[in-house]
Each structure stands twice: as structure tokens, then as C-alpha cells.
Amino acid sequence: MLKKALLFGLLGAGVFTVGILLGHFAIEKSGPPAPEWLDDVSRDVNEGLIERFIKEVDNIQIQENLRVLTSVPHMATTEGDEKTVQFMLKRWRDPDSGLDDAWREEYMVYLSFPNSTSPNKVTVVSPSDTVLFTAREKELAYEPAQNDPDVVQPYAAYSPAGHPKGKLVYANQGKVSDYEYLNTTMKVDLTGTIAIVRYGGAGRADKAINAFPFGVIGVLVYTDPLDINDGRMSDVNETYPHSWYMPPSGVERGSFTSQFGDMRTPYLAAKEHTYRIPEADIRGIPPIPIQPIGFEDAYALICELDGQAAPADWRGAFNCSYNIGGPGFRSTSSYNNSDVKLDIYNKGELRNSSNVMGVIRGSVEPDRYIIYGNHRDSWVHGAIDPSSGTSVMLEITRVLGRMVKKGEWRPRRSIIFGSWGAEEFGLIGSTEYTEEYYSKLRDRTVAYINVDISVFANATLRVQGSPNVQSVVFTATKQVKTPGSDSTSVYENWIRFFNRSSPTHGLVPNVAFLTGAGSDYAAFLHFLGITSMDIAYTYDRSKTKARIYPAYHTAYDTFEYSSKFIDPGFTSHQTVARTAGNVLLRLADSLLVPFNCSDYAEGLEQYLSVSLENFSDSLATKGISLEPLKNAVANFRTAATSLNKMIRDSTLAKETPLKVRRINDQLMLLERAFLDPLAFPEKYGYRHVIWASKSSPVPTFPGLADAFARAQESNLPTDWSQVHKHLSIITQAIEGAAYTLGDVI
């Protein structure tokens, strides 16, 4: 539970006094039009405190945090994970720099592990069952950390056990369209085959889920050097340990599920006493065995395949033609007429997983929460994912905790810190937390800040979030200097790398939308409708095509890798801590919640423009009009402008406290207005009709985009009816959200 520290009732008018408001940094008189007025609104925070916070965030402390966190592998529920639990509790209970309270919360969750005594195997076997080739079972060790006995064998979590054997085919990225191309265009009989696919294009689990209807009985997945290494393949002088690139034996582990949260307790917190569905009823996991391998082994298999050459866009960095397979190997290969066999021994287990929670109580509105979270578990040592984020969070709590312990500061609102468990298995710790405390978090949470991988690389900031967080992030980044510079702000550097042209504000840094479930913000945004953001430092995409940092989910993601190749000196970590902490303080201390609903209007207008461009003509032929959606978005813009004007025209520190509370509730609850629990019955956990995940590449309202794509493909009246239905769902949600921004009655 959220502990007694937060069990305060909703503040009444008798407690929430004007005197307290005036004593907590008054707002200056009304300012210029949005978004500049938010700079005035945020002046009620103690700017001196923020400047002190920025100064006290120490890169050496962050470095030492990371050194401790990565000292052992700490996969969820293992002994190493328990060591990190104890480390977090020790730090958050420190008498000089700890929080007001810290505790652990336990969940009994369903996880998947390989068999330590019967390792998974991938072999090529002749017709007489002679083994001609065996894929590497563990990655090659270049430093002592990779030889740790607790380094788990690369495996696909939630892959079923099994021993499929069949002819090999190359199926690109394992998308439905890839299997269709092989089956229909190339006339390849996929029945009884083993498919080898590369990461990217489709989700991990989907690569096997998509294969199953075509008769494929097993799947291998690898990371192509073209997608992660800019084509580099040699560990003699090109890859790790000489650079940040993945070495040939590197294997990306991962959770092979398309859902998030504990899979046996959907929509219920996974406590020991909770009802669990049977394992056979679990959805969103591979129906056939799947196993990840390194690109050195993928090279040995793909370059021996028979059949026609794959299309140009299927080819990676290997110096061979990427034949699709006959199925099977070419006649001149030493593997001719041989099968690929998978021996997978994975098993599901119920394990106890811990979240570590901490709190700083609010002084004026303790029943309003700012939540800052990051998962703690990793696949191996996890220096970048997730310990870069954990080391940053620990430094933020050290600086703020010391101020609290000295009696120098206490936030207006309560700050909750969450160190989530079992994220790598499907965002489990954070999802179970939102399910257990659904009512309380829904009613009281102002915002969620996620810092998972805090530093992918050291070129620039990257922020994803709800549109209404844009202005507070801009304010914070203008105050923090970019690493290695005393003159260039994070804002100025950020706009060079990621920018967009705003009709309202001109050229601004691009805050990308949170449209999927890539980290622990998923349950907060998609399930609870809480305004969320994800903050990190990343790389210059003009210099690399890597889809993520190359050591991702491998045994090479170590302290040495981070300190040598990702962020020498840990100054980018320090910059993220200063930026995220600055945003946190503004959300926790501002009299008025520093959200700008006009920026949300601009986000909706952007989606509307894309829908009009892509769907109008086709929908008109079906008698479906986008006019109601246009009107809804226009009404939202009017309501947002009206609310902003009312804020600008009010000297809020002199108003009745309930007026401030009312406006803050309107700003806080705006995101909730876009929830529809019936909009996506086939998508677990997705209830937000604006930011839900989608299959369509068209960047607009997800339900509408996906329904339109299905209808265009099938041209069935029932599918066009679904387009109309999703159009109505979105229109009603936007209209409803606009009403929440208006007067009370």
C-alpha cells in the first residue's frame, strides 16, 4: 500500500487556507499569452532551491551508484535482485539523506526462466541425427563480469518448451507481411519449417505469433549488424571491446509477450491470495518455441540457405545474398539436406518480486502525488538498462532527502519514488502497483515521470510525453547546461537534434508522443490516464543507424561499457538528473500545476490534420464524415484557450484556495478524460483513445488508424462500420475532455 505516510484525507477548505498558499511562494500578476505565461506560473517555486539542486547533483555520486548497482547480475527475483532491494532501502532510509519513509511491496508474479541444468540448444542435424553445427550457448567473455556464474543464458522469456526440427527459412523481421510474401509470392511451403528472423519490424512475441498460422514450428531471432552496428561485425577491431558495437556472440534477451503486467492476474494485483487464470489461457505469448542467437551464428546459417535471393530491403550486413531457403540449405553446403533443431527447456514459475517505494510527504497538498519511477531489474548487469536510470534516481533522492532531513525544504505535494521489479518480463512491478492502488492513484496523481535508460548516449536530450508537459520541460531545460558547456543550455542543444515547427510557438524541441508500452509509464498513462513523460539522453541519429544502444540486453551492458563507451565522466547522467529533478520540483512545488492544455489542443490538431489528409476521401465514399471530429477538436481548442485566459486573468494567490484546487484538478484530470475502457477490448491495459498502441504506420488516432487500415484491406461493410465506431469513440472522448476544461456547470 502507499503506507500511512500518504493516508491523508482530501484537504477541506478549513485546512487548505489562503495563508498557507501565500506562504508558499506567491504567483506574480498575469503574464503574456501561452506558453510564456507558464514561466510566470512556475515562479511560485523557489528558483533558488532549484538552482541549488542543480548545483548539488554530483556526477561522481551517480558513477558510484552505478558501480554498486552493477556489481552483480540482478535479474528479477534472483539473489542479485534482492541485493539491489536492500541497497535501495538502505539509501532511502539513510538518517542524513533518506526519504520520509521507504518500504518494499511484494507481488507473486508469473515469470519464465531457462533450465540451468538443461541449457537451450540450437543445432543443425543431418538425416542420421549427426550434429553438424551448434549455436553458442553463452556469450563470449571479454571481461570478468561476463564470466559471472549468474549471467543467464540468452533465452526468450515465455517461449514454450519444445523440440521442433525442420528445414530453415529466412523470414526477414517476422511480420505477417513477411510470412505472406514467402508463402504467397515466393510459393514457399512453410509447413513444418524453422524460421530465422531479425529483430525489428514486429514485436518479439509477434515474430512467433505471426509465424504459427503459416505452419512454422519454431523461430530463431537475431540482431543484424546492419540494424545495431552500422554494419560492423569483427571483434578484432570493430566491435566491443574496442567500441560500443555489439560483438558477434552478443544476444539480445527479452520478454516475448505482447501484453504488460502479470499475465496470470489480468487487471488484478498479483498478491499471493489473488485468483490466477490457468497457464493455458495466457494470451500474447509465443505459441511455438523461439530462441535468440548471436549474429555470428545467424551468419553461419543464413549464408548457407538455398532458394531465391531475398528482396533488397530484407538484406542486412552479411556478405551473402540472404537466400530465403528452399526451404533448407543449398546443395553445395555442408548442411545440405539437414534440419535445424531447437531444444528449448524454458519453464514458467511463480516468483516473489519486490517494488521498493519511498515518499517525501507534501506540506500543503499531501494527497496530490508526483510519482517518479524506474525499474530496478535487469537481464544481466544492466548498466544502461536500467541502472543508469536507477543511479540517477538515487542521486535525486540523495539531494532532496538531505534538504528534507535538514528541515530546509518540503514539497507542496507528496513525491512518491518507485523502484519497480520485474519490468523486463513485461512492465510487471509498475503495472501491479497501478492495479492494486487504482482508485487512489486515479484520484490523486498529478503526473508520472519515468527515467528508465537515462543515457543511451551523450549527444542530446530526448523527451516523450503527454503534450501538456511540453512547457514545464522547456522551462526546466533552459535552466540546465548541456554536458561540457557553461553557456549552452540543454534546451538549445536539444532543439538542434529534435525539433518541430509549432503553429503557436514556432520552432521548438520535439516532445514525442508516448504511443506504446516501452517502459513503466505504460500502466500510468494507458491504464490510469495519468499525465506521463519519459526522459533520457540519446545519440546523434545522423551518425548511427543503431535502433538502440548495441549492448542492449546482453552480457556486455556492464559498468565498464557504460563508463568507457556511453558516458565517460557521467556528465550526461548528471544532466538527466538535473533536468528530471528540475521538472519534478516544478510539478511538486508550483502553486498551479504547470500543464498547458493549449499544447494538448495542438497535439489533437496535429492528429486531426493527418486524419483529414489520409482518410477524408475514402471515408466520404462510404458516407462517413470527419466533420464531427473537426468540431470536437475545435471545441477543445476553444475550451483550452478559455481556461488559459482565466488563469492569466487571475491573481491566483489572492483567490479562494478552492479556485486554485479546482483549476489544478481540471489540469490534473484532463488526461483521464480520454480513457474509454471499452474502446480496445482486444488490447490488455490500453484505455487511452489518443495514445494507445497501433499497427497502422499513419501517425494519428490509433483506433481510427487501425480500423481504417483493416477496412481498406478487406473492404467489408462490417470493417467500415468499425471505422465509424472508432471515429465516434474519439469524437466523444475529445468532446468530453473539452467539457472538463470549461466551467463547473
C-alpha positions in Angstrom: 0.0 0.0 0.0 1.0 3.7 -0.2 1.7 3.5 3.6 0.4 5.6 6.4 2.6 8.5 5.2 0.1 9.2 2.4 -3.2 8.2 4.1 -4.4 11.8 4.4 -7.9 12.6 3.5 -8.8 15.0 0.8 -7.9 18.5 2.0 -11.0 20.5 3.0 -11.5 24.3 2.8 -10.8 24.6 6.5 -7.3 23.2 6.2 -6.4 24.5 2.7 -6.0 28.1 3.8 -5.1 31.3 1.9 -2.4 31.9 4.5 -0.7 28.6 3.5 -1.0 29.4 -0.1 0.5 32.9 0.3 3.3 31.4 2.4 4.2 29.0 -0.4 5.6 31.4 -2.9 3.0 33.7 -4.5 2.3 33.9 -8.2 3.1 37.1 -9.9 0.4 39.1 -11.7 -1.0 37.8 -15.0 1.6 37.3 -17.8 1.7 37.2 -21.6 -0.1 34.6 -23.7 0.6 30.9 -23.6 3.1 29.3 -23.4 5.1 32.2 -21.8 2.5 32.6 -19.0 3.6 29.2 -17.7 7.0 30.8 -16.9 5.1 33.2 -14.7 3.1 30.4 -13.1 6.2 28.5 -12.2 7.8 31.5 -10.5 6.0 30.5 -7.3 8.5 27.7 -7.0 11.7 28.5 -5.1 14.1 29.2 -8.0 17.0 29.4 -5.6 16.2 25.9 -4.4 16.1 24.6 -7.9 19.5 26.3 -8.7 20.9 24.7 -5.5 19.5 21.3 -6.5 21.1 21.6 -9.9 24.5 22.5 -8.4 24.4 19.7 -5.8 23.7 16.9 -8.3 27.1 15.1 -8.4 28.3 13.0 -11.4 30.7 11.1 -9.1 27.9 10.1 -6.8 26.0 8.8 -9.8 29.1 6.9 -11.0 29.4 5.2 -7.6 25.7 4.4 -7.6 26.1 2.6 -10.9 29.2 0.8 -9.7 27.3 -0.7 -6.8 24.1 -1.5 -8.8 26.1 -3.4 -11.5 28.4 -5.3 -9.2 26.4 -8.5 -9.8 23.8 -9.6 -12.3 20.3 -8.8 -10.9 17.6 -10.4 -13.0 14.2 -10.2 -11.4 13.6 -12.3 -8.2 17.2 -13.6 -8.1 19.7 -13.2 -5.3 21.3 -10.3 -7.1 17.9 -8.6 -7.4 17.4 -8.9 -3.6 20.8 -7.2 -3.1 19.6 -4.2 -5.1 16.4 -4.1 -3.0 18.5 -3.9 0.2 20.7 -1.2 -1.4 17.7 0.9 -2.3 16.1 0.5 1.1 19.4 1.4 2.8 19.8 4.6 0.8 16.2 5.7 1.2 16.3 5.1 5.0 19.6 6.9 5.5 19.2 9.2 8.5 21.0 12.1 6.8 19.9 11.9 3.2 17.0 9.4 3.1 13.3 10.0 2.5 10.4 10.3 5.0 9.6 6.7 4.6 10.7 3.7 2.5 9.3 0.2 2.2 9.0 -2.8 0.0 5.9 -4.2 -1.6 5.6 -7.8 -2.7 3.8 -9.4 -5.6 3.7 -13.1 -6.6 4.2 -13.0 -10.4 4.5 -15.4 -13.2 7.9 -15.4 -14.8 9.8 -17.6 -17.3 13.3 -19.0 -17.0 15.6 -21.3 -18.8 16.6 -24.6 -17.2 20.1 -24.1 -15.7 20.9 -27.8 -15.8 19.5 -28.3 -19.4 20.5 -25.3 -21.4 18.6 -24.4 -24.5 20.3 -25.6 -27.7 20.2 -24.7 -31.4 21.7 -27.3 -33.7 21.9 -28.4 -37.3 21.4 -32.1 -37.6 21.8 -34.4 -40.5 19.2 -37.0 -41.6 21.1 -39.5 -39.4 20.8 -37.1 -36.4 24.6 -36.2 -36.5 25.1 -32.7 -35.1 26.8 -30.6 -37.7 26.6 -27.2 -36.0 25.8 -25.9 -32.5 25.0 -22.3 -31.8 26.8 -20.7 -28.9 25.0 -21.2 -25.6 26.6 -18.3 -23.7 28.2 -15.1 -25.0 32.0 -14.8 -25.3 33.6 -13.2 -22.2 35.9 -10.3 -22.8 36.0 -9.1 -19.1 35.5 -10.9 -15.7 31.9 -9.6 -15.4 30.8 -11.7 -18.3 32.1 -14.8 -16.6 29.9 -14.4 -13.6 28.1 -17.7 -13.0 24.8 -15.7 -12.6 24.9 -14.5 -16.2 21.8 -16.1 -17.6 21.9 -17.9 -20.8 20.3 -15.9 -23.7 16.7 -17.0 -24.0 13.3 -15.9 -25.0 11.2 -15.4 -21.8 7.8 -17.0 -22.1 8.7 -19.1 -25.1 7.2 -22.6 -24.6 9.4 -25.6 -24.2 9.7 -27.9 -27.1 12.0 -29.7 -29.6 10.9 -28.6 -33.1 13.0 -29.8 -36.0 12.6 -28.7 -39.6 14.1 -27.0 -42.7 15.3 -23.5 -42.2 13.8 -20.4 -44.0 14.7 -16.7 -43.7 11.6 -14.6 -42.9 13.1 -11.1 -42.6 11.5 -9.4 -39.5 8.8 -11.9 -38.8 6.0 -9.6 -39.8 2.7 -11.1 -41.1 3.5 -9.5 -44.5 6.9 -11.3 -44.5 5.4 -14.7 -44.0 2.7 -13.9 -46.6 5.4 -12.9 -49.1 7.2 -16.2 -48.6 4.0 -18.2 -48.7 2.2 -16.5 -51.5 4.6 -14.6 -53.7 7.6 -16.9 -53.3 5.5 -20.1 -53.1 7.5 -21.4 -50.2 5.7 -24.1 -48.2 6.3 -23.0 -44.6 4.6 -26.1 -43.0 7.0 -27.7 -40.6 9.8 -25.2 -41.1 12.0 -23.3 -38.7 12.1 -19.5 -39.5 15.1 -17.3 -38.7 14.2 -13.6 -38.4 15.9 -10.5 -37.3 14.9 -8.0 -34.6 12.9 -5.0 -35.6 9.6 -4.5 -37.6 7.5 -6.6 -35.3 7.4 -7.2 -31.5 9.4 -10.0 -30.1 6.4 -12.3 -29.4 4.7 -11.4 -32.6 7.6 -12.9 -34.7 6.4 -16.3 -33.5 2.7 -15.5 -33.2 2.7 -14.3 -36.8 4.5 -17.5 -37.9 2.2 -20.0 -36.3 -0.8 -19.8 -38.8 1.6 -20.4 -41.7 2.7 -23.8 -40.2 6.1 -22.7 -38.9 7.0 -24.8 -35.9 9.9 -22.8 -34.4 11.7 -19.4 -34.7 15.2 -18.2 -34.3 15.8 -14.4 -33.8 19.0 -12.5 -34.1 20.2 -8.8 -34.3 21.6 -8.0 -37.7 24.8 -5.9 -37.7 23.1 -3.5 -40.1 20.4 -2.7 -37.6 22.6 -2.3 -34.5 26.3 -2.0 -35.5 26.2 0.2 -38.6 27.3 -2.9 -40.4 30.4 -3.6 -38.2 31.0 -7.3 -37.4 34.5 -8.0 -36.3 35.6 -8.1 -32.6 39.2 -8.0 -33.7 39.0 -4.2 -34.2 35.4 -3.0 -34.8 33.0 -4.1 -32.1 33.2 -4.4 -28.3 35.6 -4.5 -26.6 37.1 -1.9 -29.0 33.9 0.2 -29.4 30.3 0.3 -28.3 29.1 -2.0 -31.0 27.7 -5.5 -30.2 30.3 -8.3 -30.6 29.4 -11.3 -32.8 28.3 -13.5 -29.9 26.1 -10.8 -28.4 22.5 -11.8 -27.9 19.5 -9.6 -27.1 17.4 -11.3 -24.4 13.9 -10.1 -23.8 10.3 -10.8 -22.7 8.4 -12.4 -25.6 5.0 -11.2 -24.7 2.7 -8.6 -26.3 1.0 -7.7 -23.1 2.2 -5.9 -19.9 1.6 -6.8 -16.3 1.5 -10.2 -14.6 -0.1 -12.5 -17.2 -2.0 -14.7 -14.8 -3.7 -11.9 -12.9 -5.0 -9.6 -15.6 -6.5 -6.4 -14.0 -5.9 -7.8 -10.6 -2.8 -7.1 -8.4 -0.7 -10.3 -8.2 -0.9 -10.8 -4.4 -0.4 -14.3 -3.0 -4.1 -14.8 -2.5 -5.2 -13.5 -5.9 -7.1 -15.6 -8.4 -4.9 -16.7 -11.3 -6.0 -17.8 -14.7 -4.7 -21.2 -16.0 -1.4 -21.0 -17.8 -3.1 -22.4 -20.9 -5.3 -19.2 -21.0 -2.4 -16.7 -21.1 -2.6 -14.5 -24.2 0.1 -12.7 -26.1 2.9 -15.2 -25.8 4.5 -17.4 -28.5 2.6 -20.5 -29.4 5.8 -22.2 -30.7 9.3 -22.3 -29.4 11.5 -19.3 -30.1 15.2 -18.7 -29.2 17.5 -15.7 -29.7 21.1 -16.2 -31.1 24.1 -14.1 -31.9 24.8 -12.7 -35.4 27.9 -14.9 -35.7 25.6 -18.0 -35.6 22.9 -16.3 -37.7 25.6 -15.7 -40.3 26.6 -19.3 -40.3 23.0 -20.4 -41.0 21.7 -17.7 -43.3 24.6 -17.7 -45.7 24.2 -21.4 -46.3 20.5 -21.2 -47.3 19.1 -22.4 -50.7 16.3 -20.8 -52.6 15.8 -17.4 -54.3 17.6 -14.3 -53.1 15.6 -12.2 -50.6 14.3 -8.8 -51.6 16.8 -5.9 -51.2 15.1 -4.5 -48.1 15.3 -7.9 -46.4 19.1 -7.9 -46.6 21.4 -6.9 -43.7 25.2 -6.6 -43.3 26.2 -10.2 -44.1 28.3 -10.6 -47.2 25.9 -13.1 -48.8 22.7 -12.9 -50.7 20.3 -13.7 -47.8 18.5 -16.5 -49.7 15.1 -17.3 -48.3 15.7 -21.1 -48.2 14.4 -23.9 -50.4 13.3 -24.4 -47.6 16.6 -25.6 -46.3 20.3 -25.3 -47.2 21.8 -25.3 -50.7 23.1 -28.5 -52.2 26.8 -27.3 -52.0 26.6 -26.6 -48.3 27.9 -29.0 -45.7 24.5 -28.7 -44.2 22.7 -30.0 -47.3 19.5 -31.9 -46.6 19.9 -31.2 -42.8 17.4 -29.8 -40.4 17.7 -27.1 -37.7 16.6 -28.3 -34.3 15.6 -26.2 -31.3 15.7 -27.8 -27.8 14.0 -25.4 -25.5 13.6 -26.1 -21.8 12.1 -22.9 -20.5 9.6 -23.1 -17.7 7.1 -20.8 -16.1 7.3 -20.1 -12.3 5.5 -18.1 -9.7 8.1 -15.9 -8.0 8.0 -13.2 -5.4 9.0 -9.8 -6.9 9.5 -6.6 -4.9 8.9 -3.0 -5.6 10.8 -0.6 -3.4 8.8 2.5 -2.6 9.8 5.8 -1.0 8.0 9.0 -0.2 8.6 12.7 0.7 5.3 14.0 2.3 3.8 17.1 0.9 3.4 20.1 3.1 0.2 21.7 1.7 -1.4 19.1 -0.6 -0.1 15.7 0.7 -3.0 14.0 -1.1 -1.6 15.0 -4.5 1.2 12.8 -5.8 4.0 13.3 -8.2 5.4 9.9 -9.0 9.0 9.3 -10.2 9.8 5.8 -11.3 12.4 3.5 -12.8 12.6 -0.3 -12.8 15.4 -2.0 -10.9 15.7 -5.5 -12.5 18.0 -6.2 -15.5 18.7 -9.2 -17.7 22.3 -9.3 -16.7 24.4 -6.5 -15.1 22.2 -3.8 -16.8 24.5 -0.8 -16.5 22.4 1.2 -19.1 19.1 -0.7 -18.9 18.0 0.1 -16.2 20.8 1.0 -13.8 21.6 4.3 -15.5 18.1 5.4 -14.5 18.3 4.0 -11.0 21.7 5.7 -10.4 20.1 9.0 -11.4 17.1 8.4 -9.2 19.3 7.7 -6.2 21.2 10.9 -6.7 18.0 12.9 -7.0 16.7 11.4 -3.8 20.0 11.9 -2.0 20.0 15.7 -2.7 16.3 16.2 -2.0 16.4 13.8 1.0 19.3 15.8 2.6 17.3 19.0 2.3 14.3 17.4 3.9 16.3 15.9 6.8 17.9 19.3 7.4 14.5 20.9 7.6 15.4 23.2 4.6 12.6 22.2 2.3 9.4 20.2 1.9 7.4 20.0 -1.3 3.9 21.3 -1.6 2.7 18.0 -3.0 3.9 14.5 -2.0 6.6 12.8 -4.1 6.5 9.1 -4.5 9.5 7.2 -5.8 9.1 3.7 -7.2 11.9 1.2 -7.9 9.8 -1.3 -9.9 10.5 -5.0 -10.0 10.3 -7.5 -12.9 9.9 -4.8 -15.6 12.0 -6.8 -18.1 9.4 -9.5 -18.0 6.6 -7.2 -19.1 6.4 -4.0 -17.0 5.2 -6.1 -14.1 6.1 -4.2 -10.9 4.6 -0.9 -12.1 1.5 -2.5 -13.6 0.7 -4.5 -10.4 1.2 -1.3 -8.4 -1.3 0.6 -10.5 -3.8 -2.3 -10.3 -3.5 -2.5 -6.5 -3.9 1.2 -5.9 -6.1 2.0 -8.9 -8.6 4.2 -7.1 -6.1 6.2 -5.0 -3.7 6.8 -7.9 -6.6 7.6 -10.3 -7.9 10.3 -8.0 -4.7 11.8 -6.6 -1.8 11.5 -9.0 -0.8 14.7 -10.9 2.0 13.2 -13.0 4.3 10.3 -13.6 8.0 10.8 -14.5 9.8 7.8 -15.9 13.6 7.7 -16.3 14.5 4.1 -17.3 17.5 4.2 -19.6 18.7 7.6 -18.5 21.6 7.7 -21.0 21.6 5.8 -24.3 24.5 8.0 -25.5 25.7 11.6 -24.8 24.6 13.8 -27.7 21.2 15.3 -26.7 18.1 15.1 -24.6 15.1 13.1 -25.7 11.7 13.5 -24.1 8.5 11.7 -24.8 5.3 12.6 -23.1 1.8 14.0 -23.0 1.6 17.3 -24.9 0.7 19.3 -21.8 4.1 18.6 -20.2 5.9 20.4 -23.0 6.1 23.9 -21.4 7.4 22.7 -18.0 10.0 20.6 -19.7 11.1 23.6 -21.8 11.3 25.8 -18.7 13.5 23.2 -16.9 15.8 22.5 -19.9 16.5 26.2 -20.3 17.9 26.3 -16.8 20.3 23.2 -17.1 23.5 23.4 -19.1 24.5 20.7 -21.6 27.4 18.5 -20.6 30.8 20.2 -21.0 29.4 23.7 -21.6 28.9 26.7 -19.3 26.9 28.6 -21.9 24.7 26.2 -24.0 21.5 25.0 -22.3 20.0 21.6 -22.7 17.1 23.3 -24.5 19.4 25.0 -27.0 21.3 21.7 -27.7 18.1 19.7 -27.8 16.4 21.9 -30.5 19.4 21.2 -32.8 18.7 17.4 -32.8 14.9 17.0 -32.4 12.7 19.9 -33.4 9.3 20.7 -34.9 7.5 23.7 -36.2 4.7 24.6 -33.9 1.8 26.8 -35.3 1.7 28.5 -31.9 5.3 28.7 -30.7 7.5 28.5 -33.9 10.5 26.2 -33.8 10.6 24.2 -30.6 12.2 20.9 -29.4 10.1 17.9 -30.3 8.4 16.2 -27.3 7.4 12.9 -28.9 4.1 11.3 -28.0 4.0 8.3 -25.7 2.2 5.9 -28.0 3.3 2.4 -26.9 4.4 0.4 -23.9 8.1 0.7 -24.0 8.6 1.3 -20.3 6.9 1.7 -16.9 4.9 4.7 -18.0 2.5 2.3 -19.8 0.2 1.5 -17.0 0.2 5.1 -15.6 -0.7 6.6 -19.0 -2.7 3.9 -20.8 -4.5 2.3 -17.9 -4.9 5.1 -15.4 -4.8 8.2 -17.7 -2.1 10.0 -15.7 0.0 12.6 -17.5 3.3 11.0 -18.1 6.8 11.6 -19.5 9.9 9.7 -20.2 13.3 11.5 -20.1 16.7 10.3 -21.4 19.9 11.4 -23.1 20.5 9.8 -26.5 22.7 9.7 -29.6 23.1 11.7 -32.8 21.0 9.8 -35.3 22.9 11.3 -38.2 26.0 9.4 -37.0 24.5 5.9 -36.4 21.5 3.9 -37.5 21.6 1.7 -34.4 18.0 1.1 -33.4 19.1 1.2 -29.7 22.4 1.1 -27.9 24.3 -2.0 -29.1 24.8 -3.8 -25.8 21.1 -3.7 -25.1 20.0 -6.8 -23.1 23.4 -8.5 -23.5 26.1 -9.6 -21.1 28.2 -6.6 -22.3 25.9 -4.0 -20.7 28.4 -3.5 -17.8 29.8 -0.7 -15.7 32.9 -0.8 -17.8 30.9 -0.5 -21.0 29.0 2.5 -19.7 32.0 4.4 -18.3 34.1 3.8 -21.4 31.8 4.0 -24.3 28.5 5.5 -23.3 29.2 8.4 -20.9 32.8 8.8 -19.7 32.7 11.1 -16.7 29.0 10.5 -16.2 28.2 14.1 -17.2 25.2 13.1 -19.3 23.8 11.1 -16.4 24.3 14.3 -14.3 22.5 16.3 -16.9 19.5 14.0 -16.9 19.4 14.1 -13.1 19.4 17.9 -13.1 16.7 18.0 -15.8 14.4 15.4 -14.4 14.8 16.7 -10.9 14.1 20.2 -12.1 10.8 19.0 -13.7 10.0 17.0 -10.6 10.4 20.1 -8.3 8.3 22.3 -10.5 5.5 19.7 -10.6 5.7 19.2 -6.8 6.1 22.9 -5.7 4.2 25.1 -8.2 1.0 26.6 -6.8 -0.6 26.0 -10.1 0.2 22.7 -11.8 2.4 23.8 -14.7 0.5 22.0 -17.5 -0.6 23.8 -20.7 -3.8 22.4 -22.1 -3.4 24.5 -25.2 -0.4 22.4 -26.1 -2.7 19.4 -25.8 -5.0 21.1 -28.3 -2.1 21.4 -30.7 -1.4 17.7 -30.4 -5.0 16.9 -31.2 -4.9 19.3 -34.2 -1.8 17.5 -35.4 -3.6 14.2 -35.3 -6.7 15.7 -36.9 -4.6 17.1 -39.8 -3.1 13.6 -40.5 -6.6 12.0 -40.4 -8.0 14.6 -42.8 -5.2 14.1 -45.2 -5.2 10.3 -45.2 -8.8 9.3 -44.6 -11.2 12.0 -45.8 -11.7 11.0 -49.4 -12.1 7.2 -48.7 -14.5 7.8 -45.8 -16.6 10.2 -47.9 -17.3 7.4 -50.4 -18.6 5.3 -47.5 -20.8 8.1 -46.2 -18.6 8.7 -43.1 -17.8 12.3 -42.3 -14.9 13.6 -40.3 -16.8 16.9 -39.6 -17.8 15.8 -36.1 -14.2 15.1 -35.3 -13.2 18.5 -36.6 -15.8 20.2 -34.5 -14.7 18.3 -31.4 -11.1 19.3 -31.8 -12.2 22.9 -32.4 -14.3 22.9 -29.3 -11.3 21.5 -27.3 -9.2 24.4 -28.6 -11.8 26.9 -27.5 -12.1 25.4 -24.1 -8.3 25.3 -23.6 -7.9 28.9 -24.7 -10.7 30.0 -22.3 -9.1 28.2 -19.4 -5.7 29.7 -20.1 -7.2 33.1 -20.3 -9.0 32.6 -17.0 -5.6 31.6 -15.5 -3.8 34.6 -17.0 -6.5 37.0 -15.7 -6.5 35.7 -12.2 -4.0 36.5 -9.4 -4.4 33.1 -8.0 -2.5 33.6 -4.8 -5.2 36.1 -3.8 -8.1 33.9 -5.0 -10.0 31.5 -2.8 -7.9 28.3 -2.3 -10.7 26.2 -3.7 -10.4 28.0 -7.0 -6.8 27.0 -7.3 -7.7 23.5 -6.3 -10.4 23.4 -8.9 -8.1 24.6 -11.7 -5.4 22.1 -10.7 -8.0 19.3 -10.7 -9.0 20.3 -14.2 -5.4 20.2 -15.4 -4.6 17.0 -13.5 -7.7 15.1 -14.7 -7.6 16.2 -18.3 -5.7 13.0 -19.4 -8.3 10.8 -17.6 -11.0 12.3 -19.9 -9.5 10.4 -22.8 -10.0 7.0 -21.2 -12.5 4.5 -22.6 -12.4 1.0 -21.1 -14.5 -0.4 -23.9 -12.6 1.1 -26.9 -10.0 -1.6 -27.3 -11.4 -4.9 -25.8 -8.6 -6.9 -27.6 -5.8 -4.8 -26.1 -4.9 -5.5 -22.5 -4.4 -2.4 -20.5 -5.0 0.1 -23.3 -7.8 2.5 -22.5 -6.4 5.9 -23.7 -8.0 6.6 -27.1 -5.3 9.1 -28.1 -2.1 7.3 -27.2 -2.9 3.6 -27.4 -0.6 1.4 -29.4 -1.4 0.8 -33.1 -0.4 -1.3 -36.0 -1.0 1.3 -38.7 2.0 3.4 -39.7 -0.3 6.5 -40.1 0.6 8.8 -37.1 -2.9 9.7 -35.9 -5.7 8.5 -33.6 -4.8 4.8 -33.0 -8.3 3.2 -33.1 -9.2 5.1 -36.2 -6.0 4.4 -38.0 -6.1 0.6 -37.3 -9.7 0.3 -38.2 -9.2 2.2 -41.4 -6.3 0.0 -42.4 -8.4 -3.1 -41.8 -11.3 -1.8 -43.8 -9.2 -0.7 -46.7 -7.7 -4.2 -46.9 -10.9 -6.1 -46.6 -13.5 -3.6 -47.9 -16.1 -5.4 -45.8 -19.1 -3.4 -44.6 -18.5 -4.6 -41.1 -15.0 -3.3 -41.1 -16.1 0.2 -42.4 -18.7 0.1 -39.6 -15.8 -0.3 -37.2 -14.1 2.8 -38.7 -17.3 4.8 -38.0 -17.4 3.4 -34.5 -13.8 4.4 -33.6 -14.4 7.8 -35.2 -17.4 8.2 -32.8 -15.3 7.0 -29.8 -12.6 9.5 -30.5 -15.0 12.4 -31.2 -16.9 11.7 -27.9 -13.7 11.5 -25.9 -12.4 14.8 -27.2 -15.8 16.5 -26.7 -15.9 15.1 -23.1 -12.4 16.3 -22.4 -13.3 19.8 -23.7 -16.2 19.9 -21.2 -13.8 19.2 -18.3 -11.9 22.4 -19.1 -15.0 24.6 -19.0 -16.9 25.9 -16.1 -18.0 23.5 -13.4 -21.7 23.6 -14.6 
